[in-house]
């Protein structure tokens, strides 16, 4: 099997997809914007061939590079980047070279937020109300019907990029004066941000699933530079699981990871925010692996190459990411944290600058079977020294 990995070295933990494919026996090809000699040595060893392009935004160059790899190695059986940024290019390349997987028509419903809302409504799945923001009169009518605050954000995008919160009519009018094309206006949901995450096989059957709970929404975290942490749960609320399964079925997800975001408005009451037909970002797969003592990178590779799922699993731990930001006077040093919580601290990880606004510049991976004990460690990682005593 020939598998083409787009940007195989980024983000750093996603290198594990290419390594796992190589272990599974695939011929792993790479196409990226990082020079060959800057790739990790183990990644270079895993790649049968790597094609370097200065920019992956040049689609004509991507077409030529893919055609070159096909001429040398034969048909491409699968093509993946696993990242939000390249989903559209992935889909176009699959379309142009008849490679199985998501095509541009699929992205119209599972990458465009207005397309997601249409599917949610058709399937009776509660969701955040929203409309296209292309006509100011419609936006004003929406504001009158739903009240403030409102969110203006791109129809296509990841995280909080380009999103803005408007709290009153004057702020809305100011935003409308300079609003780019391709935006929507959305009513604000209140509650706790949670997710339903997992992997499905080629028939859409759930092979693995879990849920993450987040300390705050991405927009608030970025706008206010809040501390940010999130963790897996050992017991997924059956009502969340049922709703998550409905979303996976409604969007026809096949042979892919998924990440569905919900607001928990009250116990057992969930409203869908969006669906992402890709792995959850940051260290989420690492957390899922830690929570169940599993290797989802290898499990995915074995699913693609051999069509099998030989991975028994159970949720053994709550696993968390806790970020730290440069310049913050934290109450506990790394050494002190290890003295207090050494058994819980699995690893420290630097975050790429592209993720730092949300995730922090670096942080800790932690796990423990008891949520209360995990939360004690999270609180200590985030604790800030008293300003009067900080040095």
Secondary structure, DSSP 8 states (H G I E B T S, - for coil): -EEEEETTTSSGGGHHHHHHHHHHT-EEEEEESS-GGGS-HHHHHH-SEEEE-S-TT-HHHHHHHHHHHHHHH----EEE--SGGGHHHHHHHHHHHT-SS--HHHHHHHTSHHHHHHHHHHTT--B--EEE-S-HHHHHHHHHHH-S-EEEEESS-STTTT-EEE-SHHHHHHHHHT--SSEEEEE---SEEEEEEEEE-TT--EEEEE-EEESS-HHHHHHHT---EEEE-SS--HHHHHHHHHHHHHTT--SSEEEEEEEEEETTEEEEEEEESS--STTHHHHHHHHHT--HHHHHHHHHHH-----------EEEEEEE-TT--BSS-HHHHHHHHTTTEEEEEE--GGGHHHH-SEEEEEEES-HHHHHHHHHHHH-B--TTT--
